[in-house]
Amino acid sequence: MSRTTFNLKQAAEHVHIDVNELKHAAQRGEVESSEHGGDWWFEHRVLDEWAQRRLLASSGRELKRHHDAIMDEDRRLHNTPWKVSDLFRLSGMNLSMPGKAKAGMVRDMSDLAGKTGLVYDPEGLFKELMERENSASTAVGQGAAFMHPRFHDPYLFEESFVAYGRSERPVFFGAPNGEGTRHFFLVCSTDHVQHLNILARLALMAHATEFLSILDETTSAEEALAVIKAAEEGFLK
């Protein structure tokens, strides 16, 4: 797990926010940091964890700004655009998740991810997910949760993928408005930059498209994956 330390300018560039905004967050104690040598310093994994929480709590406008920034950077680094829908595996999709409470759903989702054969330590994943949910819920309203480990660990997974589970009934998962959650996306990424990109894309799709309500009507994993692909295609256009 990376222990890289960033100064203020590097940290702001890493999480795609204004330098002054990050500095003010550090001064308010919202993100763990230290001030010395005339600069602010941030541990990589702690900064990423804060950025994940901030991202999921963002408004649709802020999500779009963040998404546009990471896509601009991605275009500079790669010629081929990536699609989050390519990261889903049929073996990691289930439209009849039985969990009735938060802990049960976290267990069910970690087991579902394990069925892809891409998780090195399923029990370790479950513990990481529980730590994340105990720290702050990944439910964002609109009936969706974007689950992920609290701290990014590239050695948890063989390759990046996203698992999707739809619960048989809404689960009280800690959404800000108190509503139940039915759509659970579990982001399993081997790369910290891609991890934030995936979260931004999925969260913005939830804000900007109707794919969650359409997913409610699907009857198979194949149909659900087709809905996700079509929603992303429409969103990118």
Secondary structure by P-SEA (a helix, b strand, c coil): cccccccaaaaaaaacccaaaaaaaaaacccccccccccccccaaaaaaaaaaaaaaccaaaaaaaaaaaaaaaaacccbbbbccccccccccccccccccaaaaaaaaaaaaaaacccccaaaaaaaaaaaaaacccccccccccccccccccccccccbbbbbbbcccccccccccbbbcbbbbbbcccaaaaaaaaaaaaaaaaccaaaaaaaacccaaaaaaaaaaaaaaaac
